[in-house]
Amino acid sequence: MLNLQSKESNFIKLIDVIPDAIVIVGSDGKIKHTNSKTEEIFGYKAEELLGNELEILLPSRLRHKHVKHREGYSSKPVSRPMGSGLNLLARKKDGTEFPVDIMLSPIETNEGKLIMSVVRDITMLKQREDEIKRKSKQLEDLVSTLTHDLKTPLLGAEVSFKHLLEGYFGKLTEQQKEIINLLIQGNSGTLRLVNNLLSVFKYESESYRLLLEEIDISELLEKAVNAIKPLLNGKDISIKIPKINFKFTGDAFELERVIINLLSNSIKFTNDKGTIELKGIKNEDGNVIISIEDHGKGMSKDEISSLFERFWQSAKSSASYNSTGLGLYLCKQIVEAHGGKIWVESEPEKGTIVSFEIPELTHLKY
C-alpha cells in the first residue's frame, strides 16, 4: 500500500520527476496530490489545487458534464492509455485553454482507491497537425486547379485532332495523317498522366472515398477485356477467361481500372501468338483473388522490388509504350484502399503473374 501523504514516499519522488503533469484524485473527485509539472503547466501552486475538485483544471462549460463522467469512471475504473483519440481540453489558472492527452490509472493506497491522471500538453502537436491539414488542403486545391486547367485544353486538342483526321477541315495527305496520329498519341499520354496524377494525389491525401457496391466478377473481367481490345489491334495475342460466377463487394470502377492497367502491361510484354490468362476466385474466407498471367519477357527480382514505386518504368519499356510510370503505383493504392494486397511472381523470359486480393468487405457501409 502507498501512503501518498508521506513526503518521503518513493512514489512521490518518482512522479515529481515525470515530465508530464500528474494529478491524483480520490473517489470524491478532490485532488489529493500533484507533481511540480502540474504547477508549471497549469499555473497553480500545489496548495491552490489540493482539496479542490478535479474540474478546477477544466474549462467552465465542461465541468458539470465532466462530473458525471468522473463519477461513472470512479465506479468502474480501468486503465486508459494515452492516444485514445479523444479531443480533450484543459484550462490554466489564467483562463487559457489548451489541448491535452490523458492517461488514467486506478491505484490502491492506504487512503483507498485513487485515480492517477497523467496529463500531457499537446498544443505543439495539434498545431503541427493543423498546419499539415492546412497545407494538404492548399495542395489539394492547387492540384485540382492545375489538373482542371491542364485537362481542358488537352481534351479540346483531342477532339480537334480527331476532326482533322475525319476530314472536317479538308482532305489530308498520308504524311499529314501520320503527323496528326503522332500528336494524338502524345496528347493522349499527357492526358493520361494528368488523370493519373490527380488520382494518385486523391489516394495519398485520403480525400478519395471508395464507392462500394455488389460486383459480378464475370461482368467486371469482361468489361476490362473489352476496354483493352484496341491495344490488341495488330497483335496476335489471345486473352483467356475461365467461366466463373460469384459476386463480391468493392468499387467496381476502380477495380476495373486496376485490371485494365495490369492487362495493358501484359500486352506490352507479350510476344505475338502469346496468351494472357485472366482469372478470379473467391477463397473459403470470402476474399477475392484476381490474377493476370502472361508468358512474356518476365522480370528480375530487382525489377519486381521496384515495380509499384511512383514513376518507375521497366528498362524493357520503350518510348513507344508512352508509359507514365504511375499506373502500377495507382493499382497498389486502389487495392490497399480496399484493405487488400498486390504482388508479382516472375522470372526473366518465363512470364509474369500479377495478383491482387480484395478481402471480404460486406461488413462495410456503402
C-alpha positions, 0 to 999 in steps of 0.5 A, spaced: 500 500 500 502 507 498 501 512 503 501 518 498 501 523 504 508 521 506 513 526 503 518 521 503 514 516 499 518 513 493 512 514 489 512 521 490 519 522 488 518 518 482 512 522 479 515 529 481 520 527 476 515 525 470 515 530 465 508 530 464 503 533 469 500 528 474 494 529 478 491 524 483 484 524 485 480 520 490 473 517 489 470 524 491 473 527 485 478 532 490 485 532 488 489 529 493 496 530 490 500 533 484 507 533 481 511 540 480 509 539 472 502 540 474 504 547 477 508 549 471 503 547 466 497 549 469 499 555 473 497 553 480 501 552 486 500 545 489 496 548 495 491 552 490 489 545 487 489 540 493 482 539 496 479 542 490 475 538 485 478 535 479 474 540 474 478 546 477 483 544 471 477 544 466 474 549 462 467 552 465 462 549 460 465 542 461 465 541 468 458 539 470 458 534 464 465 532 466 462 530 473 458 525 471 463 522 467 468 522 473 463 519 477 461 513 472 469 512 471 470 512 479 465 506 479 468 502 474 475 504 473 480 501 468 486 503 465 486 508 459 492 509 455 494 515 452 492 516 444 485 514 445 483 519 440 479 523 444 479 531 443 480 533 450 481 540 453 484 543 459 484 550 462 490 554 466 489 558 472 489 564 467 483 562 463 487 559 457 485 553 454 489 548 451 489 541 448 491 535 452 492 527 452 490 523 458 492 517 461 488 514 467 490 509 472 486 506 478 491 505 484 490 502 491 493 506 497 492 506 504 487 512 503 483 507 498 482 507 491 485 513 487 485 515 480 492 517 477 491 522 471 497 523 467 496 529 463 500 531 457 500 538 453 499 537 446 498 544 443 505 543 439 502 537 436 495 539 434 498 545 431 503 541 427 497 537 425 493 543 423 498 546 419 499 539 415 491 539 414 492 546 412 497 545 407 494 538 404 488 542 403 492 548 399 495 542 395 489 539 394 486 545 391 492 547 387 492 540 384 485 540 382 486 547 379 492 545 375 489 538 373 482 542 371 486 547 367 491 542 364 485 537 362 481 542 358 485 544 353 488 537 352 481 534 351 479 540 346 486 538 342 483 531 342 477 532 339 480 537 334 485 532 332 480 527 331 476 532 326 482 533 322 483 526 321 475 525 319 476 530 314 472 536 317 477 541 315 479 538 308 482 532 305 489 530 308 495 527 305 498 520 308 504 524 311 499 529 314 495 523 317 501 520 320 503 527 323 496 528 326 496 520 329 503 522 332 500 528 336 494 524 338 498 519 341 502 524 345 496 528 347 493 522 349 499 520 354 499 527 357 492 526 358 493 520 361 498 522 366 494 528 368 488 523 370 493 519 373 496 524 377 490 527 380 488 520 382 494 518 385 494 525 389 486 523 391 489 516 394 495 519 398 491 525 401 485 520 403 480 525 400 478 519 395 472 515 398 471 508 395 464 507 392 462 500 394 457 496 391 455 488 389 460 486 383 459 480 378 466 478 377 464 475 370 461 482 368 467 486 371 473 481 367 469 482 361 468 489 361 476 490 362 477 485 356 473 489 352 476 496 354 483 493 352 481 490 345 484 496 341 491 495 344 490 488 341 489 491 334 495 488 330 497 483 335 496 476 335 495 475 342 489 471 345 486 473 352 483 467 356 477 467 361 475 461 365 467 461 366 466 463 373 460 466 377 460 469 384 459 476 386 463 480 391 463 487 394 468 493 392 468 499 387 467 496 381 470 502 377 476 502 380 477 495 380 476 495 373 481 500 372 486 496 376 485 490 371 485 494 365 492 497 367 495 490 369 492 487 362 495 493 358 502 491 361 501 484 359 500 486 352 506 490 352 510 484 354 507 479 350 510 476 344 505 475 338 501 468 338 502 469 346 496 468 351 494 472 357 490 468 362 485 472 366 482 469 372 478 470 379 476 466 385 473 467 391 477 463 397 473 459 403 474 466 407 470 470 402 476 474 399 477 475 392 483 473 388 484 476 381 490 474 377 493 476 370 498 471 367 502 472 361 508 468 358 512 474 356 519 477 357 518 476 365 522 480 370 528 480 375 527 480 382 530 487 382 525 489 377 519 486 381 522 490 388 521 496 384 515 495 380 509 499 384 514 505 386 511 512 383 514 513 376 518 507 375 518 504 368 521 497 366 528 498 362 524 493 357 519 499 356 520 503 350 518 510 348 513 507 344 509 504 350 508 512 352 508 509 359 507 514 365 510 510 370 504 511 375 499 506 373 502 500 377 503 505 383 495 507 382 493 499 382 497 498 389 493 504 392 486 502 389 487 495 392 490 497 399 484 502 399 480 496 399 484 493 405 487 488 400 494 486 397 498 486 390 504 482 388 508 479 382 511 472 381 516 472 375 522 470 372 526 473 366 523 470 359 518 465 363 512 470 364 509 474 369 503 473 374 500 479 377 495 478 383 491 482 387 486 480 393 480 484 395 478 481 402 471 480 404 468 487 405 460 486 406 461 488 413 462 495 410 457 501 409 456 503 402 
